[in-house]
């Protein structure tokens, strides 16, 4: 599985997903791309996006875009706050399909 870390996700989170092929938006040269264009690029390259942008699902038709989106929801967008979400995010990564949005948060 190919995972794209959105610009709003701390890059060190990549280390926690070593079992996957993980790239950042910056590494792909896609910094500053608008969401619609970014989604098209992701679809072309079969990426699932990992983001903290809770509004993405309301700004774009993700089902029509045909990309899988995992939204990490924590009190802050810092690595220590996102780390507890990684075990659940791994489960979701193994089950998510294109066109779906799944939110991962602490229960």
N, C-alpha and C positions, 0 to 999 in steps of 0.2 A: 504494500500500500504506500502511496505517495501522499505525504502530508505537507501542507503549506502553512507556515506560521505567519499570521497576519502581522502587519506593522505594529499593532497595538499589543502584541504578545511579547514579553521579554525573551530575547534571543537565547539566553541560557537554558530556557525550557527545552530546547532542542536536545540537550544532553540526557534528558529524562525519557526520551523516545527513541533510544538507540536501536530498538527492534524494527524500526520503520525507516523508510527513505524520507528524510525530513529536509526541507529547504525553507528558507525565509524569503519573504517578498523581496528584501534587499538583494539576497544572493541571486535571485532570478532576474534581477534588473527591472523589477516591476514597481519600484517605489513611486508613490505619487499617482498611480493609476486609479482612475475612478472605479467604483465598485462594479459597474456593468462591464467595463473592459477587463477588469481583473477576473471576474467570473468566467468570461469567455476564454481567457488565457488558461485558467485553471481547468476548464472542461477539456480544452484541446490537449492538455498534458496530464489528464486524469488525476488531478489533485483533490484531496479532501482538505478543507480549510479549518484550521484551529484558530479561533478568534475570541476576543473578549467584547466585541462590538455587539451589544444586545439589540441594537436597532437595525442591523443588517437585514433581518427577515422582513422588516416593514418597509425597507427602502428598495428592495429588489424582489422579483418573482423567482425565488430560488428553486422551486419545483420545475418551472419552465427552463431555468438556466441549466438544470441537470447536474448540479454539484452538491456534494454532501458538506454540511456545515456543522461544526461542533462549537458551541458557545460556552466558554468557561465563565462561570459567574462566581465572583468572590467579592469580598468587601473592598479590596483594592487590586489594582492591576500590577502587583509586584510579585516577584518570584516566590517569596515565602508564603504569600496568600494563595497562590495558584497551585503550589506543590501538593496540598492535600487532595486536589481534584484529579490528579494524574491517574490513580488506580481506576477510578470510574471512567475517566476519559479513554483509557486503554480498552475497557470493555466495550464502550460505545464505538471506538474505532474498528473493532472487529465485527460489528454488526450493522453499521450505518450503510445506507444505500444512497446513490445520487438522487438529489431532489428533496432530501430530508434535512431538517434542522433539529438537532438535539441539544438541549441545554444541560450542562453538567454543573451541579452545585452541591454543597454540603447539605446533608439532610437535617 
